[in-house]
Amino acid sequence: MDPFDPGNVRRPAQEGRLDVGDLHAVPVIVEAKDVINSAIPTWLRQARTEAVNAGFPYGLVAAKERRAAVARGKVHADIRTWTRIRLDLGLDTATMRGRYGWRPVIRGLDTGRWYLSTDVGHLAVLIRDLRDAYRFAEDRVAN
């Protein structure tokens, strides 16, 4: 494997107040959490900010309960990010939910606290499909 391949998932150095996320899996940054108590809406805001800091289009949160296996973790996207991913992949809502196992989480009337969740196993498939979509778009521009 080429250690300089941009397709590798990497853990960047932390940047202090201009943090760039815990994991870079082009075109996604992942804010990783290993916690006892969750604060998903707060983490989603953090992931969105860190994606901007890193120059990436999408920020997601991967969270697991302390001492639980990573495979039992969940991946979360805010409504705005999820919709941008869906549109960039050219999928309708039902297909996006079915293909990647997304489930909505609605917390009260404040839509800023709403998000979608899936399991960690779907994250690799989502990243692969996003990378393929970006390559296709780049190929169309080049030709």
N, C-alpha and C positions, 0 to 999 in steps of 0.2 A: 504494500500500500504506500502511496505517496503521502508523506506527512504534510505536504504543502497543498494538497488537494482542497479547494474551497468547499467541496462537498462533504468533507469531514465534519462531524459534530465536535465542537471544541468548547473548552471552558476558558473564557477570557479573564484577564487580570481585572480585578475590581477597580473602578475609577472614582471612588468616593461619591461626591454629590452628583456626578455625571455618570452614575452606574450604567453599565451596558447589558445587564442581564447575566444570569448564571450560566446558560448554555446558548451557544450559537449553532443553529441548524438551518443554514441559509434556505429560505428567506424568513425564518422564524427565530425570535429569541424566546427562550423559555426561562421563566422565573421559577426556580425549584424551591419547594417548601417541604420540610420535615417537621411537623408540628403536633402539638397536643390540641390546641384550639385553633380553629380556622377563622380567617378574616378575608374570604375570597374577594368581595368587592374592592377592598383596599389593595389586595395583591394585584388585581386586574388593572387598577389605575397605575400601580407601580410598573407592571409589565408594559403597558402602553407607553409610559414615559421612557422606559429603558429601551424599547424598540426604536423610538425616535432618536435617543442618544446614540444608539449603535448604527443608525441609518438603515434599519430593517423595516419592512412594511407591516409585520405582524408581531404582536407580543402575546404569548400564552402563559398560563400558570400550570405547573404540574405540582400537585400536592399529595402527600401521603401522611398517614398518621404515624407518629413516632413509634418505632419498633415494628412497624408493619412492613411486609415485603413491598418492594417497588412495584411489582406487578399488580398490586392492589390499589395503586395510586390512581388519581383522577386528573384529567386535563380540563382546564376551564378557559373559556373565551367570553369576553363581553359581547353584547349584542352587536355593537358596531364592527368589531373585529371579525366576528363570525360571519356577518353579512358581507363584508369586503372579501373574505376568503371565498365564500360561496359564489359571489359574482365573478371573482377572478378565475375560479374553476369552471364557470359557466353552468352551474348547477341550480336546479330549482330547490326549494326548501325541503321537500320530501326526500329527494335524492340525497341531498347533503346530510340530512339527519340519518337516513338509512345506511348510506355507505360508510359513515364514520361513527355511527352509534351515538350521536349527540342527543342529549335530553335537556329540555329547558328547565331552569330553576328560577321560579318567580317568587320574589320576596317582597311582599307588600305592594303598594301602589307606585313606589318610586322606581321607574324603569332603569335608573342608574344602578340599581342593585340587582337587576336581572342579568342572568348569564346562562351559558350552555355548558354542559359537562359531558365528557366521554371518558373511556378508560385509557390507560397509558398505551395499551396495545394498538389502538387506532392512531396514535401520534405519528409513528413511523410511516404508516400508509398515507396519512395526510401530507406529511412533509415530502414524500416521494411524488405525490400527485401535484403538489405546488411547484416542485422543481421541474417536473415535466411540463407543466403549463407555462412556466417562465421560459424554458428552453424553446418551446413551440413558438412563443411570442417573439423571442429573439431571432429564431430562424425565419419567421415571416418578415421581420424588419430587414434582415440581411439580404433577403432575396428580392 
